[in-house]
Amino acid sequence: MQRKSETDPGAGCVAAKVTRLLPVGLVVIALGCSAGIRWRLDTFERVHAESRAAQKLTMVYLRNWYSVACTEFEENVLKTPVVIEATADLICVPLEYDLDRSLAEKWRIPQSPGIVIVSPAGDVLARRWGKISQEELLQSIEQSRRIHGGVSAEPASP
């Protein structure tokens, strides 16, 4: 059996993936493993590719594991039955704000917690950050559905 070494170019890739996904795994533990929002634990690019193929909206949750505001948002908004039901047909991905700062900047999310709803074509349909109420999140989801509803069911060309 061949071992990966420091001279093996693939060795760093494995470590980088583990290092990158560890905080996301911690998010899932923090958010709970019981019934709730079905989080996809992967990069935005991979999850959004799934959304494009299925012609579904992607809801991105940008959080910091150490943020009290994020914990409160998770407990008081994301775990409520009405939000769980409202997100059932979305493809949802949690991202660590500090690790995915380039996406946060691209989407103009200046702080966590942040929510971005992205169309299959990659357009930002809604964005919120800071203290987000259940009502505000539900409004963003509904607004995104209305905008997406006018979009053709044909996949967007690359």
C-alpha atoms as an extended CHARMM CRD file, in Angstrom:
* protein
*
       158  EXT
         1         1  MET       CA              0.0000000000        0.0000000000        0.0000000000  PROA      1               0.0000000000
         2         2  GLN       CA              1.3870000000        3.3700000000       -1.0030000000  PROA      2               0.0000000000
         3         3  ARG       CA              1.2660000000        6.2010000000        1.5340000000  PROA      3               0.0000000000
         4         4  LYS       CA              0.8050000000        9.8340000000        0.6440000000  PROA      4               0.0000000000
         5         5  SER       CA              3.7900000000       11.9320000000        1.5640000000  PROA      5               0.0000000000
         6         6  GLU       CA              4.7830000000       15.5590000000        1.5550000000  PROA      6               0.0000000000
         7         7  THR       CA              6.2260000000       15.0390000000       -1.9090000000  PROA      7               0.0000000000
         8         8  ASP       CA              2.9490000000       13.5810000000       -3.1760000000  PROA      8               0.0000000000
         9         9  PRO       CA              0.9640000000       16.4540000000       -4.7720000000  PROA      9               0.0000000000
        10        10  GLY       CA             -2.3420000000       14.7860000000       -3.7950000000  PROA      10              0.0000000000
        11        11  ALA       CA             -1.4590000000       14.6930000000       -0.0970000000  PROA      11              0.0000000000
        12        12  GLY       CA             -2.1750000000       18.3920000000        0.4120000000  PROA      12              0.0000000000
        13        13  CYS       CA             -5.5060000000       18.1310000000       -1.3670000000  PROA      13              0.0000000000
        14        14  VAL       CA             -6.8060000000       15.5330000000        1.0700000000  PROA      14              0.0000000000
        15        15  ALA       CA             -5.6880000000       17.5760000000        4.0690000000  PROA      15              0.0000000000
        16        16  ALA       CA             -7.2010000000       20.7360000000        2.5740000000  PROA      16              0.0000000000
        17        17  LYS       CA            -10.5530000000       19.0100000000        2.0180000000  PROA      17              0.0000000000
        18        18  VAL       CA            -10.6270000000       17.6420000000        5.5590000000  PROA      18              0.0000000000
        19        19  THR       CA             -9.6360000000       21.0290000000        6.9920000000  PROA      19              0.0000000000
        20        20  ARG       CA            -12.2930000000       22.7840000000        4.8990000000  PROA      20              0.0000000000
        21        21  LEU       CA            -15.1130000000       20.3440000000        5.6950000000  PROA      21              0.0000000000
        22        22  LEU       CA            -14.4100000000       20.0490000000        9.4340000000  PROA      22              0.0000000000
        23        23  PRO       CA            -16.0770000000       23.3940000000       10.2920000000  PROA      23              0.0000000000
        24        24  VAL       CA            -19.0410000000       22.4540000000        8.0980000000  PROA      24              0.0000000000
        25        25  GLY       CA            -19.3520000000       19.1960000000       10.0300000000  PROA      25              0.0000000000
        26        26  LEU       CA            -19.3440000000       21.1950000000       13.2390000000  PROA      26              0.0000000000
        27        27  VAL       CA            -22.1900000000       23.2920000000       11.8110000000  PROA      27              0.0000000000
        28        28  VAL       CA            -24.2670000000       20.1660000000       11.3570000000  PROA      28              0.0000000000
        29        29  ILE       CA            -23.5750000000       19.0850000000       14.9170000000  PROA      29              0.0000000000
        30        30  ALA       CA            -24.5310000000       22.5610000000       16.1340000000  PROA      30              0.0000000000
        31        31  LEU       CA            -27.6690000000       22.6030000000       14.0070000000  PROA      31              0.0000000000
        32        32  GLY       CA            -28.5990000000       19.1330000000       15.1520000000  PROA      32              0.0000000000
        33        33  CYS       CA            -28.9000000000       15.8790000000       13.3090000000  PROA      33              0.0000000000
        34        34  SER       CA            -32.5930000000       15.4080000000       13.9970000000  PROA      34              0.0000000000
        35        35  ALA       CA            -35.3910000000       16.2830000000       11.6120000000  PROA      35              0.0000000000
        36        36  GLY       CA            -34.8910000000       19.7710000000       10.3000000000  PROA      36              0.0000000000
        37        37  ILE       CA            -33.4340000000       21.5430000000        7.3190000000  PROA      37              0.0000000000
        38        38  ARG       CA            -31.6820000000       19.0580000000        5.0600000000  PROA      38              0.0000000000
        39        39  TRP       CA            -28.2020000000       20.5310000000        4.8070000000  PROA      39              0.0000000000
        40        40  ARG       CA            -25.8590000000       19.5090000000        1.9820000000  PROA      40              0.0000000000
        41        41  LEU       CA            -22.3260000000       19.3100000000        3.3420000000  PROA      41              0.0000000000
        42        42  ASP       CA            -20.1860000000       20.2610000000        0.4090000000  PROA      42              0.0000000000
        43        43  THR       CA            -18.8060000000       23.2790000000       -1.3790000000  PROA      43              0.0000000000
        44        44  PHE       CA            -21.1850000000       25.8420000000       -2.8240000000  PROA      44              0.0000000000
        45        45  GLU       CA            -20.0080000000       24.9750000000       -6.3320000000  PROA      45              0.0000000000
        46        46  ARG       CA            -20.9580000000       21.3020000000       -6.0000000000  PROA      46              0.0000000000
        47        47  VAL       CA            -24.2500000000       21.9890000000       -4.2700000000  PROA      47              0.0000000000
        48        48  HSD       CA            -25.1790000000       24.6410000000       -6.8140000000  PROA      48              0.0000000000
        49        49  ALA       CA            -24.4230000000       22.2160000000       -9.6540000000  PROA      49              0.0000000000
        50        50  GLU       CA            -27.0140000000       19.9050000000       -8.0720000000  PROA      50              0.0000000000
        51        51  SER       CA            -29.4510000000       22.8460000000       -7.8900000000  PROA      51              0.0000000000
        52        52  ARG       CA            -28.8870000000       23.6740000000      -11.5590000000  PROA      52              0.0000000000
        53        53  ALA       CA            -29.5170000000       20.0870000000      -12.5980000000  PROA      53              0.0000000000
        54        54  ALA       CA            -32.7200000000       19.9240000000      -10.5360000000  PROA      54              0.0000000000
        55        55  GLN       CA            -33.7460000000       23.5260000000      -11.3900000000  PROA      55              0.0000000000
        56        56  LYS       CA            -34.1320000000       24.2770000000       -7.6740000000  PROA      56              0.0000000000
        57        57  LEU       CA            -33.2060000000       27.2780000000       -5.5900000000  PROA      57              0.0000000000
        58        58  THR       CA            -30.0870000000       27.1290000000       -3.4020000000  PROA      58              0.0000000000
        59        59  MET       CA            -30.2320000000       28.6170000000        0.0900000000  PROA      59              0.0000000000
        60        60  VAL       CA            -26.7700000000       29.3960000000        1.4380000000  PROA      60              0.0000000000
        61        61  TYR       CA            -26.3430000000       29.9740000000        5.1680000000  PROA      61              0.0000000000
        62        62  LEU       CA            -23.1290000000       31.8540000000        5.9560000000  PROA      62              0.0000000000
        63        63  ARG       CA            -22.2640000000       31.4330000000        9.6330000000  PROA      63              0.0000000000
        64        64  ASN       CA            -19.4610000000       31.5080000000       12.1500000000  PROA      64              0.0000000000
        65        65  TRP       CA            -19.2420000000       28.6460000000       14.6130000000  PROA      65              0.0000000000
        66        66  TYR       CA            -18.2480000000       31.0330000000       17.4110000000  PROA      66              0.0000000000
        67        67  SER       CA            -20.9610000000       33.6470000000       16.8130000000  PROA      67              0.0000000000
        68        68  VAL       CA            -23.7050000000       34.0530000000       19.4080000000  PROA      68              0.0000000000
        69        69  ALA       CA            -25.8740000000       35.7210000000       16.7440000000  PROA      69              0.0000000000
        70        70  CYS       CA            -25.5440000000       32.6290000000       14.5290000000  PROA      70              0.0000000000
        71        71  THR       CA            -26.4450000000       30.3010000000       17.3890000000  PROA      71              0.0000000000
        72        72  GLU       CA            -29.5110000000       32.3990000000       18.2140000000  PROA      72              0.0000000000
        73        73  PHE       CA            -30.5540000000       32.4440000000       14.5350000000  PROA      73              0.0000000000
        74        74  GLU       CA            -30.1990000000       28.6700000000       14.3360000000  PROA      74              0.0000000000
        75        75  GLU       CA            -32.1710000000       28.0680000000       17.5320000000  PROA      75              0.0000000000
        76        76  ASN       CA            -34.8820000000       30.7110000000       17.0740000000  PROA      76              0.0000000000
        77        77  VAL       CA            -35.3620000000       30.7130000000       13.2940000000  PROA      77              0.0000000000
        78        78  LEU       CA            -33.8060000000       27.7840000000       11.4240000000  PROA      78              0.0000000000
        79        79  LYS       CA            -35.1780000000       25.1180000000       13.7650000000  PROA      79              0.0000000000
        80        80  THR       CA            -38.7790000000       26.3370000000       13.6620000000  PROA      80              0.0000000000
        81        81  PRO       CA            -41.2850000000       24.0290000000       11.9540000000  PROA      81              0.0000000000
        82        82  VAL       CA            -42.4750000000       26.7370000000        9.5600000000  PROA      82              0.0000000000
        83        83  VAL       CA            -38.9170000000       27.4250000000        8.3130000000  PROA      83              0.0000000000
        84        84  ILE       CA            -38.1510000000       23.7130000000        8.0430000000  PROA      84              0.0000000000
        85        85  GLU       CA            -41.2890000000       23.2990000000        5.9290000000  PROA      85              0.0000000000
        86        86  ALA       CA            -40.5050000000       26.3900000000        3.8150000000  PROA      86              0.0000000000
        87        87  THR       CA            -37.0200000000       25.1010000000        2.9810000000  PROA      87              0.0000000000
        88        88  ALA       CA            -38.0820000000       21.5420000000        2.1450000000  PROA      88              0.0000000000
        89        89  ASP       CA            -37.9450000000       22.1510000000       -1.6220000000  PROA      89              0.0000000000
        90        90  LEU       CA            -34.7230000000       24.2040000000       -1.5140000000  PROA      90              0.0000000000
        91        91  ILE       CA            -31.2100000000       22.8390000000       -1.6910000000  PROA      91              0.0000000000
        92        92  CYS       CA            -29.5480000000       24.2040000000        1.4420000000  PROA      92              0.0000000000
        93        93  VAL       CA            -25.8400000000       24.5010000000        2.1880000000  PROA      93              0.0000000000
        94        94  PRO       CA            -24.1440000000       25.8700000000        5.3170000000  PROA      94              0.0000000000
        95        95  LEU       CA            -20.8350000000       27.6510000000        4.7630000000  PROA      95              0.0000000000
        96        96  GLU       CA            -18.3410000000       29.0190000000        7.2590000000  PROA      96              0.0000000000
        97        97  TYR       CA            -18.2630000000       32.7870000000        6.7730000000  PROA      97              0.0000000000
        98        98  ASP       CA            -14.5520000000       33.0550000000        7.5660000000  PROA      98              0.0000000000
        99        99  LEU       CA            -13.5830000000       30.2370000000        5.1760000000  PROA      99              0.0000000000
       100       100  ASP       CA            -15.9070000000       31.3390000000        2.3720000000  PROA      100             0.0000000000
       101       101  ARG       CA            -15.2790000000       35.0790000000        2.6610000000  PROA      101             0.0000000000
       102       102  SER       CA            -14.8230000000       35.4090000000       -1.1240000000  PROA      102             0.0000000000
       103       103  LEU       CA            -18.3980000000       34.2130000000       -1.6840000000  PROA      103             0.0000000000
       104       104  ALA       CA            -19.6800000000       36.4580000000        1.1120000000  PROA      104             0.0000000000
       105       105  GLU       CA            -17.9660000000       39.4190000000       -0.5420000000  PROA      105             0.0000000000
       106       106  LYS       CA            -19.2450000000       38.4400000000       -3.9930000000  PROA      106             0.0000000000
       107       107  TRP       CA            -22.7970000000       38.3270000000       -2.5940000000  PROA      107             0.0000000000
       108       108  ARG       CA            -22.2560000000       41.5070000000       -0.5210000000  PROA      108             0.0000000000
       109       109  ILE       CA            -22.8430000000       39.8380000000        2.8550000000  PROA      109             0.0000000000
       110       110  PRO       CA            -20.8110000000       41.9680000000        5.2930000000  PROA      110             0.0000000000
       111       111  GLN       CA            -21.3410000000       39.8120000000        8.3980000000  PROA      111             0.0000000000
       112       112  SER       CA            -22.7600000000       36.5930000000        9.7180000000  PROA      112             0.0000000000
       113       113  PRO       CA            -25.3060000000       35.2490000000       10.0060000000  PROA      113             0.0000000000
       114       114  GLY       CA            -26.1210000000       35.6640000000        6.3550000000  PROA      114             0.0000000000
       115       115  ILE       CA            -28.6110000000       34.0290000000        4.0200000000  PROA      115             0.0000000000
       116       116  VAL       CA            -28.3680000000       34.1080000000        0.2300000000  PROA      116             0.0000000000
       117       117  ILE       CA            -30.8840000000       32.4940000000       -2.0980000000  PROA      117             0.0000000000
       118       118  VAL       CA            -29.4200000000       31.7420000000       -5.5180000000  PROA      118             0.0000000000
       119       119  SER       CA            -31.2800000000       30.7580000000       -8.6780000000  PROA      119             0.0000000000
       120       120  PRO       CA            -30.2130000000       27.7680000000      -10.7560000000  PROA      120             0.0000000000
       121       121  ALA       CA            -28.6870000000       30.2820000000      -13.2010000000  PROA      121             0.0000000000
       122       122  GLY       CA            -26.5410000000       31.7310000000      -10.3960000000  PROA      122             0.0000000000
       123       123  ASP       CA            -28.4610000000       34.9660000000       -9.8180000000  PROA      123             0.0000000000
       124       124  VAL       CA            -28.8620000000       36.2130000000       -6.2390000000  PROA      124             0.0000000000
       125       125  LEU       CA            -32.6020000000       36.4270000000       -5.6610000000  PROA      125             0.0000000000
       126       126  ALA       CA            -32.5010000000       37.4250000000       -1.9830000000  PROA      126             0.0000000000
       127       127  ARG       CA            -29.9050000000       38.2150000000        0.6450000000  PROA      127             0.0000000000
       128       128  ARG       CA            -30.0630000000       39.0650000000        4.3450000000  PROA      128             0.0000000000
       129       129  TRP       CA            -27.5050000000       39.3840000000        7.1120000000  PROA      129             0.0000000000
       130       130  GLY       CA            -27.2680000000       40.2550000000       10.7690000000  PROA      130             0.0000000000
       131       131  LYS       CA            -30.3170000000       39.7110000000       12.9280000000  PROA      131             0.0000000000
       132       132  ILE       CA            -32.7350000000       37.8480000000       10.6390000000  PROA      132             0.0000000000
       133       133  SER       CA            -36.2300000000       37.1350000000       11.9030000000  PROA      133             0.0000000000
       134       134  GLN       CA            -38.3310000000       34.1610000000       10.9200000000  PROA      134             0.0000000000
       135       135  GLU       CA            -40.6750000000       36.4920000000        9.0350000000  PROA      135             0.0000000000
       136       136  GLU       CA            -37.7900000000       38.0820000000        7.1020000000  PROA      136             0.0000000000
       137       137  LEU       CA            -36.4010000000       34.6900000000        6.1150000000  PROA      137             0.0000000000
       138       138  LEU       CA            -39.8280000000       33.4640000000        4.9960000000  PROA      138             0.0000000000
       139       139  GLN       CA            -40.3440000000       36.6750000000        2.9710000000  PROA      139             0.0000000000
       140       140  SER       CA            -36.9810000000       36.1270000000        1.2640000000  PROA      140             0.0000000000
       141       141  ILE       CA            -37.8730000000       32.5440000000        0.4020000000  PROA      141             0.0000000000
       142       142  GLU       CA            -41.2760000000       33.5490000000       -1.0010000000  PROA      142             0.0000000000
       143       143  GLN       CA            -39.7800000000       36.4560000000       -2.9700000000  PROA      143             0.0000000000
       144       144  SER       CA            -37.2110000000       34.0710000000       -4.4690000000  PROA      144             0.0000000000
       145       145  ARG       CA            -39.8840000000       31.5500000000       -5.3920000000  PROA      145             0.0000000000
       146       146  ARG       CA            -41.9290000000       34.2260000000       -7.1590000000  PROA      146             0.0000000000
       147       147  ILE       CA            -38.8930000000       35.3960000000       -9.1550000000  PROA      147             0.0000000000
       148       148  HSD       CA            -37.8190000000       31.8250000000       -9.9460000000  PROA      148             0.0000000000
       149       149  GLY       CA            -41.3710000000       30.8840000000      -10.9280000000  PROA      149             0.0000000000
       150       150  GLY       CA            -41.0350000000       33.0450000000      -14.0330000000  PROA      150             0.0000000000
       151       151  VAL       CA            -37.8700000000       31.2090000000      -15.0980000000  PROA      151             0.0000000000
       152       152  SER       CA            -37.9930000000       28.5340000000      -17.7780000000  PROA      152             0.0000000000
       153       153  ALA       CA            -37.6380000000       24.9450000000      -16.6130000000  PROA      153             0.0000000000
       154       154  GLU       CA            -34.7890000000       24.5200000000      -19.1220000000  PROA      154             0.0000000000
       155       155  PRO       CA            -31.3260000000       24.2900000000      -17.5470000000  PROA      155             0.0000000000
       156       156  ALA       CA            -29.2020000000       27.4210000000      -17.9180000000  PROA      156             0.0000000000
       157       157  SER       CA            -26.3970000000       27.0510000000      -20.4310000000  PROA      157             0.0000000000
       158       158  PRO       CA            -22.8620000000       27.2710000000      -19.0210000000  PROA      158             0.0000000000
